[in-house]
């Protein structure tokens, strides 16, 4: 039974590590040497459904899918469960970023959750910078405390 707890902890650790990796990749890769793929997310060049930024979905999806595939054929060990954690983070990112924040699908438009509203506000502050420099709030699930406090004040008033 303890191996299942270890696998669960492995997936949870991979999920949490992905927030750090996503922050780093967003700040130094997407707002760095791959700005050419990310810029249309800040300054929409067209009004189509897809953006060049969507290539990151494929780029960041490959490690999780690869680990799940490898682990499937090699005993469903830690590699498999690491891939599960990475992929779950990808699903969370898609749901929170693309569906909830950017409304790419017109569902979950509003929330009374202080946490989700703080995430949305932090991301809005990230997008106030149209260029690749002077950005802030590069994470997705972890945002500065003052956004939570601001949302708590709004909810109380």
Legacy VTK file of the C-alpha trace (Angstrom):
# vtk DataFile Version 3.0
C-alpha trace
ASCII
DATASET POLYDATA
POINTS 157 float
0.000 0.000 0.000
2.836 2.437 0.744
3.963 2.444 -2.883
0.620 4.034 -3.824
1.212 6.788 -1.296
4.660 7.323 -2.807
3.155 7.481 -6.288
0.539 9.992 -5.117
3.259 12.101 -3.486
5.297 11.859 -6.694
2.377 13.167 -8.767
1.652 15.943 -6.274
5.322 16.941 -6.188
5.503 17.025 -9.979
2.330 19.144 -10.082
3.761 21.633 -7.569
7.163 21.689 -9.280
5.431 22.586 -12.532
4.279 25.891 -11.065
7.941 26.804 -10.512
8.910 25.546 -13.953
5.988 27.410 -15.551
6.986 30.633 -13.775
10.601 30.281 -14.937
9.602 29.343 -18.505
7.111 32.207 -18.711
9.541 34.826 -17.407
12.770 33.736 -19.098
11.712 31.737 -22.158
8.320 33.068 -23.238
9.274 36.647 -22.374
12.815 35.933 -23.543
14.124 34.168 -26.626
10.711 32.689 -27.590
8.855 36.002 -27.381
8.125 35.554 -31.097
5.685 32.769 -30.136
4.287 34.475 -27.047
3.830 38.088 -28.166
0.458 37.501 -29.806
-0.876 36.460 -26.428
-0.216 40.019 -25.191
-0.940 41.836 -28.457
-3.422 39.945 -30.572
-2.387 40.335 -34.211
-5.575 38.746 -35.486
-8.868 37.687 -34.042
-8.622 33.989 -34.821
-9.207 31.332 -32.192
-5.610 30.087 -32.160
-2.496 32.045 -31.261
1.159 31.296 -31.936
1.341 31.117 -28.148
-0.666 27.866 -28.350
2.479 26.070 -29.532
3.582 26.152 -25.909
0.737 23.754 -25.143
2.487 21.218 -27.360
5.997 22.079 -26.155
5.091 21.784 -22.476
2.819 18.774 -23.029
5.536 16.566 -24.461
7.418 15.781 -21.212
4.289 14.647 -19.375
3.000 12.596 -22.294
6.439 11.059 -22.831
6.784 10.068 -19.184
3.299 8.554 -19.124
4.046 6.639 -22.330
7.432 5.427 -21.090
6.019 4.516 -17.685
3.117 2.610 -19.214
5.547 0.217 -20.871
7.966 0.057 -17.930
5.912 -0.944 -14.925
3.917 2.179 -14.007
6.664 3.425 -11.701
7.749 6.904 -10.665
8.267 8.033 -14.265
4.603 7.323 -15.041
3.344 9.129 -11.927
5.634 12.094 -12.573
4.066 12.324 -16.037
0.618 12.198 -14.444
1.490 15.140 -12.165
2.898 17.155 -15.075
-0.181 16.411 -17.193
-2.580 17.305 -14.375
-0.812 20.650 -14.087
-1.280 21.096 -17.844
-5.015 20.465 -17.483
-5.209 22.880 -14.541
-3.307 25.486 -16.544
-5.656 25.066 -19.516
-8.727 25.301 -17.311
-7.579 28.287 -15.246
-5.682 30.240 -17.912
-7.519 29.565 -21.163
-11.052 28.891 -19.944
-11.442 30.898 -16.723
-9.089 33.851 -17.241
-9.103 34.413 -21.008
-12.593 33.022 -21.683
-11.557 31.141 -24.821
-14.676 29.107 -24.178
-17.520 31.157 -22.764
-18.030 29.175 -19.576
-17.126 29.888 -15.944
-17.294 33.620 -16.551
-17.645 34.669 -12.939
-16.530 33.355 -9.607
-17.101 34.314 -6.001
-13.894 32.532 -5.043
-11.367 34.964 -3.574
-8.584 32.686 -4.812
-9.793 32.565 -8.436
-10.524 36.284 -8.501
-7.002 36.973 -7.164
-5.531 34.784 -9.904
-7.575 36.624 -12.533
-6.486 40.044 -11.210
-2.795 39.048 -11.071
-2.986 37.802 -14.647
-4.664 41.030 -15.703
-1.732 42.915 -14.177
0.618 40.668 -16.144
-1.159 41.606 -19.373
-1.046 45.348 -18.723
2.531 45.117 -20.057
2.255 44.686 -23.814
5.947 44.150 -24.409
8.269 41.461 -23.157
9.956 43.705 -20.573
8.687 44.993 -17.220
6.340 42.069 -16.659
4.985 40.871 -13.344
3.021 37.884 -12.035
4.485 35.155 -14.221
2.962 32.273 -12.289
-0.479 30.822 -12.698
-1.620 29.232 -9.433
0.702 31.083 -7.036
0.123 34.826 -6.951
1.370 37.571 -4.619
-0.490 37.843 -1.318
-1.702 41.405 -1.908
-4.040 40.185 -4.696
-5.775 37.894 -2.196
-6.009 40.690 0.351
-7.447 43.068 -2.269
-10.085 40.500 -3.231
-10.960 39.874 0.417
-11.503 43.626 0.868
-13.678 43.765 -2.263
-15.758 40.848 -1.071
-16.225 42.423 2.383
-17.423 45.745 0.986
LINES 1 158
157 0 1 2 3 4 5 6 7 8 9 10 11 12 13 14 15 16 17 18 19 20 21 22 23 24 25 26 27 28 29 30 31 32 33 34 35 36 37 38 39 40 41 42 43 44 45 46 47 48 49 50 51 52 53 54 55 56 57 58 59 60 61 62 63 64 65 66 67 68 69 70 71 72 73 74 75 76 77 78 79 80 81 82 83 84 85 86 87 88 89 90 91 92 93 94 95 96 97 98 99 100 101 102 103 104 105 106 107 108 109 110 111 112 113 114 115 116 117 118 119 120 121 122 123 124 125 126 127 128 129 130 131 132 133 134 135 136 137 138 139 140 141 142 143 144 145 146 147 148 149 150 151 152 153 154 155 156
